């Protein structure tokens, strides 16, 4: 990375970099906090977590200085990033670009610690998962940039997870809408928040490998037609999915709203909702966070009974006009049937087909769908 930045500055470019924490720093900081408090104070955890990015910023600035490049590191606050919200889940409210522009006049490179900012009361807040990507896109928009380059450990967005499917191919260009869908159902390359922000401000996002030249992906507005040509862009997956069945004593629709309100108060985000029978609500929950507290509160609030089905995952077919002729849903169902995969829940839309399946069947199903929809890289 430092070498590439040197090349840019030699060409007369002024560069703004946003950095994440190095390696397993975040995990180590979480483990450190757990040694002293269980659970740790959310505020103090934010103070601790923000240091990972600040270390990366200062170290990179030093490395650039050793190569003869004038560089300065800034925390999120020093970069003029104002946020709001709760610890660990802050959102960017505004950015004062003058703070960075003033530094650019004195140095060729400004290195900003991602994932953080200060609220109106001067409190440091971190931005949660994908915070550094979101910081980078937000800064590009605030500084009037037309493109933001995200350097990561993969060669752009691929048609599936290459750890599961060896013959994936790179997606050279993808629309904001399709990227949001992919990111929202398991693709880890970009966080949906950063893509939404890029779409809102018209910033193209280029995803490239940080050290190994190769294919890259550009996320842009994409096709100008409302739905686009029917096609499959990629296959995404999740491994940690649970199906929850809630039974209430009455079939009053108000009970469903109260169930969802109670879950939201516990931080649970239900998906794939359905109510197959009066008084019964079914939904899926992603992640491995314990559901004990939400279920207990449901029982107390609504005299509800619940069942949680574990060891599930999901596979998603993402594309455009997926329900238009010829329709891709029949092929998805055929592949699932051929592999005798049970499907306890499913959602469909023009841009995404998602099937909840046993976790043990995820890898096989991803490979089968990737082949069935002709997404493999042509090696001829």
C-alpha positions in Angstrom: 0.0 0.0 0.0 2.7 2.5 0.9 4.5 1.9 -2.4 1.3 2.6 -4.4 0.8 5.8 -2.4 4.3 6.9 -3.2 3.6 6.4 -6.9 0.5 8.5 -6.7 2.3 11.3 -4.9 5.1 11.2 -7.4 2.5 11.8 -10.1 1.4 14.9 -8.2 -1.7 13.5 -6.6 -2.9 14.5 -3.2 -4.3 11.4 -1.4 -6.7 10.8 1.4 -6.6 7.2 2.9 -9.0 5.6 5.3 -7.5 2.7 7.3 -8.9 -0.2 9.3 -7.4 -2.0 12.3 -4.5 -4.3 11.4 -5.0 -8.1 11.3 -6.7 -9.5 14.4 -6.4 -6.3 16.4 -10.2 -5.9 16.8 -10.5 -9.5 18.2 -7.6 -8.9 20.6 -9.1 -5.7 21.9 -12.5 -7.4 22.5 -10.7 -10.2 24.4 -8.7 -7.6 26.4 -11.9 -5.9 27.5 -13.4 -9.2 28.5 -10.5 -9.7 30.9 -11.6 -6.7 33.0 -15.4 -6.6 32.6 -18.2 -8.9 31.5 -19.9 -7.4 29.8 -17.8 -4.3 29.3 -19.3 -0.8 29.4 -20.4 0.0 25.8 -18.8 3.5 26.1 -15.5 2.2 27.3 -15.5 -0.5 24.7 -15.8 2.2 22.0 -12.9 4.1 23.5 -10.8 0.9 23.3 -12.0 -0.3 19.9 -11.2 3.0 18.2 -7.5 2.7 19.0 -7.1 -0.1 16.5 -7.7 2.2 13.6 -5.7 5.1 15.1 -2.7 2.8 15.4 -3.0 1.8 11.8 -3.3 5.5 10.7 -0.2 6.7 12.6 1.9 3.7 11.6 1.1 4.2 7.9 1.8 7.9 8.1 5.3 7.0 9.6 5.9 4.5 6.9 5.1 7.0 4.2 7.3 9.6 5.9 10.2 7.2 5.8 9.7 7.0 2.0 9.9 10.7 1.7 6.2 11.4 1.5 4.7 14.1 3.6 1.8 12.5 5.5 -0.3 13.1 8.6 -2.6 10.8 10.5 -6.0 12.0 11.8 -8.6 10.4 14.1 -12.2 10.5 13.0 -12.8 13.5 15.2 -9.7 15.4 13.8 -11.0 14.6 10.3 -14.2 16.5 11.0 -16.5 13.4 11.2 -19.6 14.0 13.3 -21.7 11.0 14.3 -24.8 10.2 16.3 -26.3 7.2 17.9 -25.3 4.6 20.5 -21.8 3.1 21.2 -20.9 0.5 18.7 -23.6 1.6 16.3 -22.9 5.3 15.4 -24.0 6.8 12.1 -22.3 9.7 10.3 -24.3 12.9 10.5 -21.9 15.3 8.7 -18.3 15.8 7.7 -16.5 19.1 7.8 -14.2 18.8 4.7 -12.3 21.9 5.6 -10.4 20.0 8.3 -8.9 17.6 5.8 -8.5 20.2 3.0 -6.4 22.3 5.4 -4.2 19.3 6.1 -3.8 18.5 2.4 -2.4 22.0 1.9 0.4 21.1 4.3 0.9 17.4 3.4 0.4 15.3 0.3 -1.3 12.5 2.1 -3.9 12.5 4.9 -4.4 9.1 6.7 -7.8 8.9 8.5 -8.7 6.4 11.1 -11.9 4.8 9.9 -14.8 3.3 11.9 -15.2 6.4 14.3 -16.2 10.0 14.9 -17.4 12.3 17.7 -21.0 13.2 18.5 -22.4 16.6 19.3 -21.4 16.2 22.9 -17.8 15.3 22.1 -18.3 11.6 22.8 -16.3 9.2 20.7 -18.5 6.6 18.9 -17.6 3.7 16.6 -19.7 2.9 13.6 -20.2 -0.8 13.9 -19.5 -3.4 11.2 -18.3 -2.0 7.9 -17.4 1.3 9.6 -14.2 1.9 7.7 -15.8 1.3 4.3 -18.6 3.7 5.3 -16.0 6.3 6.5 -14.2 6.1 3.2 -17.3 6.5 1.0 -18.6 9.4 3.2 -15.2 11.2 3.0 -15.2 10.7 -0.8 -18.6 12.3 -1.0 -17.8 15.2 1.4 -14.6 16.0 -0.6 -16.4 15.9 -3.9 -14.7 12.7 -5.2 -16.4 10.7 -8.0 -14.8 7.4 -7.0 -13.7 5.7 -3.8 -11.3 2.8 -4.0 -11.7 0.0 -1.3 -8.5 -2.1 -1.0 -9.2 -5.4 0.6 -7.9 -9.0 0.6 -9.9 -10.1 -2.5 -9.8 -9.3 -6.2 -13.1 -7.5 -6.3 -16.6 -9.0 -6.1 -16.9 -12.5 -7.3 -19.8 -14.7 -8.4 -19.6 -16.7 -5.2 -17.3 -17.2 -2.2 -14.1 -18.6 -3.8 -13.4 -20.6 -0.6 -16.5 -22.7 -1.6 -16.4 -22.4 -5.4 -12.9 -22.6 -6.9 -14.0 -21.4 -10.4 -15.8 -18.2 -9.5 -15.2 -15.2 -11.8 -14.9 -11.5 -11.1 -17.8 -9.2 -11.6 -16.3 -6.3 -13.5 -19.2 -3.9 -12.9 -22.2 -4.2 -10.6 -25.1 -1.8 -9.8 -25.6 -0.3 -6.3 -28.9 -2.2 -6.0 -27.3 -5.6 -6.8 -24.3 -4.9 -4.5 -26.7 -4.0 -1.6 -28.5 -7.3 -2.1 -25.3 -9.3 -2.3 -23.8 -7.6 0.8 -27.1 -8.0 2.7 -27.3 -11.7 2.3 -23.8 -12.8 3.0 -21.2 -11.4 0.6 -18.5 -9.9 2.9 -16.7 -7.7 0.4 -18.6 -4.5 1.2 -21.0 -3.5 3.9 -24.5 -2.5 2.7 -24.3 0.8 4.6 -21.3 1.9 2.5 -23.0 1.0 -0.7 -26.2 2.8 0.2 -24.1 5.9 1.0 -22.3 5.6 -2.3 -25.6 5.4 -4.2 -27.1 8.4 -2.4 -24.1 10.6 -3.3 -23.3 9.1 -6.7 -19.8 7.9 -5.7 -18.5 4.9 -7.7 -16.8 2.3 -5.5 -13.9 0.3 -6.9 -13.0 -2.9 -5.0 -9.5 -4.1 -5.5 -6.8 -6.2 -3.9 -4.6 -4.2 -1.5 -1.3 -5.8 -2.6 -1.8 -8.2 -5.6 -2.7 -6.6 -8.9 -5.6 -8.3 -10.7 -9.3 -8.0 -11.5 -11.4 -5.4 -9.7 -15.0 -4.5 -9.5 -16.7 -1.1 -9.9 -20.0 -0.5 -8.1 -22.0 2.2 -10.0 -25.5 3.1 -10.9 -25.6 0.3 -13.5 -28.3 -0.3 -16.0 -30.6 2.7 -16.8 -33.7 0.6 -17.3 -36.0 0.1 -14.3 -35.4 -3.6 -13.9 -32.7 -4.6 -16.4 -32.2 -7.7 -18.4 -33.1 -10.9 -16.5 -29.8 -12.4 -15.3 -28.1 -13.9 -12.3 -25.1 -11.9 -11.0 -24.0 -14.0 -8.0 -24.7 -16.5 -5.3 -24.4 -15.5 -1.6 -24.8 -17.5 1.6 -25.1 -17.3 5.3 -24.1 -20.1 7.8 -25.8 -18.9 11.0 -29.5 -18.7 10.6 -32.3 -19.7 13.0 -36.0 -20.2 12.3 -38.3 -19.0 15.1 -41.9 -20.0 15.5 -44.0 -17.9 17.9 -47.5 -19.0 19.0 -49.8 -16.5 20.7 -53.1 -17.2 22.5 -55.2 -15.1 20.1 -55.0 -14.4 16.4 -55.4 -10.6 16.8 -53.1 -9.0 14.2 -52.0 -6.5 16.9 -50.1 -9.4 18.5 -47.9 -9.7 15.5 -46.9 -6.0 15.8 -46.3 -6.5 19.5 -44.1 -9.5 18.9 -42.0 -7.5 16.4 -41.8 -4.5 18.7 -40.6 -6.7 21.6 -38.0 -8.3 19.4 -36.8 -4.9 18.2 -36.4 -3.8 21.8 -34.0 -6.7 22.3 -32.0 -5.9 19.3 -33.4 -8.8 17.2 -33.9 -8.2 13.5 -36.5 -10.7 12.1 -36.5 -11.6 8.4 -38.6 -13.8 6.1 -41.8 -13.3 8.1 -44.8 -15.4 7.5 -48.0 -16.4 9.5 -49.1 -19.7 8.1 -51.8 -20.2 10.8 -53.9 -17.9 13.0 -52.0 -17.0 16.1 -48.6 -18.2 14.6 -45.8 -16.1 13.4 -42.6 -17.4 11.8 -39.4 -15.6 11.0 -35.7 -16.1 10.6 -32.8 -14.5 12.6 -29.3 -14.2 11.3 -26.2 -14.5 13.6 -25.3 -16.5 16.6 -26.3 -14.1 19.4 -28.3 -15.9 22.1 -32.1 -15.6 21.8 -32.8 -16.3 25.5 -33.7 -12.8 26.6 -35.9 -12.0 23.6 -37.8 -15.2 23.9 -38.3 -14.7 27.7 -39.6 -11.2 27.2 -42.0 -12.5 24.5 -43.4 -15.1 26.9 -43.9 -12.5 29.7 -45.3 -9.8 27.4 -47.7 -11.9 25.3 -48.1 -15.2 27.0 -46.4 -16.6 23.9 -44.9 -20.0 23.2 -41.9 -20.2 20.9 -39.7 -22.8 19.2 -36.2 -22.0 17.8 -34.9 -24.2 15.1 -31.1 -24.1 15.0 -28.3 -25.2 12.6 -29.7 -23.5 9.5 -28.2 -21.4 6.8 -29.3 -19.7 3.7 -28.4 -19.4 0.0 -29.4 -16.4 -2.2 -29.5 -16.0 -5.9 -28.9 -12.3 -6.7 -29.6 -10.6 -10.0 -32.0 -8.5 -12.0 -35.6 -9.3 -13.1 -35.3 -12.7 -11.6 -39.1 -13.4 -11.6 -39.5 -12.3 -15.3 -39.6 -15.0 -18.0 -37.8 -17.4 -18.2 -37.8 -17.1 -14.4 -35.0 -18.4 -12.2 -37.1 -19.6 -9.3 -38.0 -22.9 -11.0 -34.3 -23.7 -11.5 -33.5 -22.8 -7.9 -36.3 -25.2 -6.7 -35.1 -27.9 -9.1 -31.5 -27.7 -7.8 -32.8 -27.9 -4.2 -35.0 -30.9 -5.1 -32.2 -32.7 -6.9 -30.0 -32.5 -3.8 -32.9 -33.4 -1.5 -32.5 -30.1 0.4 -35.4 -29.2 2.7 -36.5 -25.5 2.6 -38.3 -24.4 5.8 -38.5 -20.8 4.6 -38.1 -18.8 1.4 -38.4 -15.2 0.1 -38.5 -14.0 -3.5 -38.2 -10.7 -5.2 -37.1 -9.4 -8.6 -33.6 -9.0 -7.3 -33.2 -11.8 -4.9 -34.3 -15.4 -4.2 -33.4 -16.7 -0.8 -33.9 -20.2 0.6 -33.3 -21.1 4.2 -31.8 -24.6 4.3 -29.9 -26.9 6.7 -26.4 -25.4 7.5 -24.7 -28.7 6.4 -26.2 -28.3 2.9 -25.0 -24.7 2.3 -21.6 -25.4 0.6 -23.0 -28.1 -1.7 -26.0 -25.9 -2.7 -23.9 -22.9 -3.4 -21.7 -25.0 -5.8 -24.7 -26.5 -7.5 -26.4 -23.2 -8.0 -23.2 -21.5 -9.3 -22.9 -24.3 -11.9 -26.6 -24.4 -12.8 -26.8 -20.7 -13.5 -23.6 -20.8 -15.7 -21.5 -18.5 -13.5 -18.3 -20.5 -13.6 -15.1 -18.8 -15.1 -14.4 -19.8 -18.6 -10.9 -21.3 -18.6 -10.8 -22.2 -22.3 
